[in-house]
């Protein structure tokens, strides 16, 4: 069997699955080219997220030219942020500068990508005069869609799994066993005892389902319950933060705060939940006391108003204008009669 493919077993299923790291291999101008499932799945999730975000931006009459600028710079900064965040806490894994750039082999931290992408987006919005909070709301929904799909790249690489479990959906493969064998000492130092030959939590699956459910929830809020710009990105922070706090506690490949037992993503997720929840409650109470239309959704600042002296385009519009003017003409006639008397 190809060394890039591994058999995957699930405790409650009498079926053997095969996870392949490589989607396609070929030569281009004499050079070998390898397209991996990890990168392809991430790209697919990213594409769907962009298409969805573009659709909402169109409905909100956001300037698509400006949105493209945000997308380009946000993507570049997101990839750099995701890689640098991972490298910062896993520096011992990289033996040369060239290894740092091999992102197709895994090693992208979602929080680093979010931080990098959002910072770049804010800067571009400032420069291009784009509504930052509306953009962040679109990003929150798009993030959940992209993350829900992108997590399956971890399945292809057989990574981002958790500690042992007896649940029916427990997963086991040659890759999980090899990783746990190599990390037993480190895990023991962190207070975790694992059996490399037993089933493990497929935490990538948990997070994928959680993100897709969150996408549906935020879309429902968008359609029926959105009260102010920035509400959806706050809901994203709460929803994703809760899930990540729980799932990160099960994982065996967490990034730790240097020589401590503090999981970086778990601590950051808990802080994110508390911060976003506090701001969301404060803003909802403020809107309840003083309701306001949402700029860029309920009204558009740059949209020119129709002039009153414009000619009606249809007969129905002409009749409407006559009906609206009729009371005024009757009042003027009555006033003239009174003056004559």
C-alpha positions in Angstrom: 0.0 0.0 0.0 1.1 3.6 -0.7 3.0 5.0 2.3 0.8 8.2 1.8 -2.4 6.2 2.5 -3.4 4.7 5.8 -6.2 2.5 7.0 -8.6 4.2 9.5 -10.9 2.2 11.8 -13.9 3.5 13.8 -14.9 1.5 16.9 -18.6 1.3 16.1 -18.3 0.6 12.3 -17.4 -2.7 10.7 -15.7 -1.0 7.8 -12.1 0.1 7.0 -11.7 3.6 5.6 -8.6 4.8 3.8 -7.2 8.3 4.4 -4.8 9.5 1.7 -2.5 12.4 2.1 -1.9 12.9 -1.7 -4.7 13.8 -4.1 -2.7 14.0 -7.2 1.0 13.6 -8.4 2.4 14.5 -11.8 5.4 16.1 -13.5 5.4 19.6 -14.8 8.3 20.6 -17.1 10.3 17.8 -15.6 9.6 18.8 -12.0 7.5 16.5 -9.7 4.3 18.2 -8.4 2.2 16.8 -5.5 -1.2 18.1 -4.6 -2.2 17.1 -1.2 -5.7 16.5 0.2 -5.0 18.8 3.1 -4.4 21.8 0.8 -7.2 20.9 -1.5 -9.8 20.7 1.3 -8.6 23.9 2.8 -8.9 25.6 -0.6 -12.4 24.2 -1.1 -13.6 25.5 2.3 -12.0 28.8 1.6 -13.7 29.1 -1.8 -17.1 28.4 -0.4 -16.6 30.9 2.4 -15.6 33.6 -0.1 -18.6 32.9 -2.3 -20.9 33.0 0.6 -19.3 36.2 1.9 -19.5 37.8 -1.5 -23.2 37.0 -1.8 -24.0 38.7 1.5 -21.8 41.7 0.6 -23.8 42.0 -2.7 -27.1 42.0 -0.8 -25.7 44.7 1.6 -24.6 46.8 -1.4 -21.0 46.7 -0.2 -18.3 47.9 -2.7 -17.0 44.6 -4.3 -13.9 46.3 -5.5 -13.0 47.2 -1.9 -14.0 43.7 -0.8 -11.5 42.2 -3.1 -8.7 44.3 -1.6 -9.8 43.0 1.8 -9.9 39.4 0.6 -6.4 39.5 -1.0 -4.6 41.2 1.9 -6.6 39.2 4.5 -5.8 35.9 2.9 -2.1 36.6 2.7 -2.0 37.9 6.3 -4.2 34.9 7.4 -1.8 32.3 6.0 1.2 34.1 7.4 -0.4 34.5 10.8 -1.5 30.8 10.9 2.0 29.6 10.2 3.8 32.0 12.5 1.5 31.2 15.3 2.2 27.5 14.9 5.9 28.0 14.5 6.1 30.2 17.6 4.9 27.4 19.8 6.4 24.4 17.9 9.8 25.8 17.0 11.5 22.5 17.9 9.8 20.8 14.9 11.6 22.9 12.3 15.2 22.1 11.5 15.6 24.7 8.7 14.1 27.9 7.4 12.8 25.9 4.4 10.7 23.7 6.7 8.8 26.8 7.9 7.3 27.3 4.4 6.1 23.7 3.9 2.5 24.5 4.9 1.1 21.7 2.7 2.5 19.2 5.3 0.2 20.7 8.0 1.0 23.1 10.9 -1.4 26.0 10.5 -3.0 27.4 13.7 -6.5 28.6 13.2 -6.2 31.4 15.8 -3.1 32.7 14.1 -4.9 32.8 10.8 -7.9 34.6 12.3 -5.8 37.2 14.1 -3.6 37.8 11.0 -6.6 38.0 8.6 -8.7 40.2 10.8 -5.9 42.7 11.5 -5.2 43.0 7.8 -8.9 43.4 7.1 -9.3 46.2 9.6 -6.3 48.1 8.1 -7.7 47.8 4.6 -11.2 48.8 5.7 -9.7 51.9 7.3 -7.8 52.8 4.1 -10.6 52.0 1.7 -13.4 53.5 3.8 -15.4 50.2 4.2 -17.7 49.5 7.1 -15.5 47.4 9.4 -18.3 45.9 11.6 -20.4 44.7 8.6 -17.3 43.1 7.1 -16.6 41.4 10.4 -20.1 40.0 10.5 -19.7 38.5 7.1 -16.3 37.2 8.1 -17.8 35.5 11.2 -20.2 33.4 9.2 -17.7 32.7 6.5 -15.1 31.6 9.0 -17.4 28.9 10.4 -18.3 27.6 7.0 -14.6 27.5 5.9 -13.5 25.9 9.2 -16.2 23.3 9.2 -15.1 22.1 5.8 -11.3 22.7 6.3 -11.1 20.5 9.4 -11.4 17.5 7.1 -7.9 18.2 6.0 -6.9 17.0 9.4 -8.6 13.7 8.7 -6.5 13.3 5.5 -3.3 13.9 7.5 -4.6 11.9 10.5 -3.9 14.7 12.9 -5.8 17.0 15.4 -7.2 14.0 17.3 -7.6 13.5 21.0 -7.0 11.2 23.9 -8.4 7.6 24.2 -12.1 6.9 24.1 -14.5 3.9 24.2 -17.2 5.8 22.3 -18.5 4.2 19.1 -17.0 6.9 17.0 -13.5 6.4 18.4 -10.9 6.4 15.6 -7.6 4.5 15.2 -5.0 4.3 12.4 -1.3 3.6 11.9 -0.8 7.4 12.0 -2.5 7.9 15.4 -0.5 5.0 16.9 2.8 6.3 15.6 2.1 9.8 16.9 1.1 8.7 20.4 4.1 6.4 20.6 6.4 9.3 19.8 4.7 11.7 22.2 4.1 9.4 25.2 6.8 11.1 27.4 5.6 14.6 26.6 2.0 13.7 27.2 2.9 12.1 30.5 4.6 15.3 31.6 1.4 17.1 30.8 -0.6 14.7 32.9 -2.1 12.6 30.2 -1.8 8.8 30.0 -2.6 7.3 26.6 -2.6 3.9 25.0 -1.2 4.3 21.5 -3.0 1.1 20.3 -6.4 2.2 21.4 -9.1 4.3 19.8 -9.0 8.1 20.1 -11.4 11.1 20.0 -11.7 12.4 16.4 -11.7 16.0 17.6 -11.3 17.3 14.1 -14.8 15.8 13.5 -16.2 17.4 16.6 -15.0 20.8 15.6 -16.2 20.4 12.0 -19.8 19.6 13.1 -19.7 22.4 15.7 -18.6 25.0 13.1 -21.3 23.9 10.6 -24.0 24.1 13.2 -22.7 27.5 14.2 -22.8 28.6 10.6 -26.5 27.7 10.5 -27.2 29.5 13.8 -25.5 32.7 12.7 -27.4 32.6 9.4 -30.6 32.3 11.3 -29.6 35.3 13.4 -28.7 37.2 10.3 -32.2 36.6 8.8 -34.3 37.2 11.8 -32.5 38.6 14.9 -29.6 40.9 13.8 -29.9 44.2 15.7 -26.6 45.9 15.1 -23.4 45.8 13.1 -20.9 43.6 14.8 -23.4 41.2 16.4 -22.5 38.2 14.2 -18.8 38.4 14.8 -19.5 38.5 18.6 -21.7 35.5 18.2 -19.0 33.8 16.3 -16.5 34.4 19.1 -18.9 33.0 21.7 -19.9 29.9 19.6 -16.5 29.0 18.3 -14.8 29.8 21.6 -17.1 27.5 23.6 -16.5 24.6 21.2 -12.7 25.1 21.0 -12.4 25.3 24.8 -14.0 21.9 25.1 -12.4 20.2 22.2 -8.9 21.6 22.9 -9.0 19.9 26.3 -9.3 16.5 24.6 -6.5 17.0 22.0 -3.0 15.5 22.2 -1.3 18.0 19.9 -2.1 21.2 21.7 0.2 24.2 21.6 1.3 24.9 25.2 2.5 28.2 26.7 6.1 27.2 26.6 7.0 25.1 29.6 3.6 25.2 31.3 0.5 23.0 31.1 -1.6 25.9 29.9 -3.0 25.1 26.4 -2.7 28.4 24.4 -5.8 27.9 22.3 -7.9 26.7 25.3 -7.0 29.8 27.3 -7.5 32.1 24.4 -10.9 30.5 23.6 -12.2 31.0 27.2 -11.0 34.6 27.1 -12.7 35.1 23.7 -16.0 33.7 25.0 -16.1 35.9 28.1 -15.1 39.1 26.2 -17.5 38.6 23.3 -20.4 37.6 25.7 -19.9 40.8 27.8 -19.8 43.0 24.7 -22.8 41.3 23.1 -25.0 41.7 26.2 -23.9 45.4 26.6 -24.7 46.2 22.9 -28.1 44.3 22.9 -29.2 46.3 26.0 -28.1 49.5 24.4 -30.0 48.7 21.2 -33.1 47.8 23.2 -33.0 51.2 24.9 -32.3 53.1 21.7 -33.1 51.1 18.5 -31.3 52.2 15.4 -31.2 51.0 11.8 -28.1 49.1 10.7 -25.9 51.2 8.4 -25.2 49.4 5.1 -28.2 47.1 5.6 -31.3 49.1 6.6 -29.9 52.3 5.1 -27.0 53.3 2.8 -25.0 56.4 3.5 -23.6 56.7 0.0 -26.9 56.0 -1.8 -28.2 59.1 -3.5 -31.8 60.1 -2.6 -34.4 60.5 -5.4 -35.3 64.1 -6.3 -38.9 65.1 -5.8 -39.1 66.7 -9.2 -38.3 63.5 -11.1 -40.9 62.4 -13.6 -42.9 59.2 -12.9 -41.7 56.3 -15.0 -45.0 54.4 -15.1 -48.7 55.2 -15.1 -49.1 53.6 -11.7 -46.5 56.0 -10.2 -48.2 58.9 -11.9 -51.6 58.0 -10.3 -49.9 57.6 -6.9 -48.4 61.1 -7.2 -51.7 62.6 -8.3 -53.4 60.9 -5.3 -50.8 62.3 -2.9 -51.1 65.8 -4.4 -54.9 65.8 -4.4 -55.5 66.6 -0.7 -53.1 69.6 -1.0 -54.9 71.0 -4.1 -58.3 70.7 -2.3 -56.9 72.5 0.7 -55.6 75.3 -1.5 -59.0 75.7 -3.2 -60.8 75.8 0.1 -58.3 78.5 1.4 -58.9 80.6 -1.8 -62.7 80.4 -1.2 -62.3 81.7 2.3 -60.2 84.6 1.2 -62.8 85.6 -1.4 -65.5 85.7 1.3 
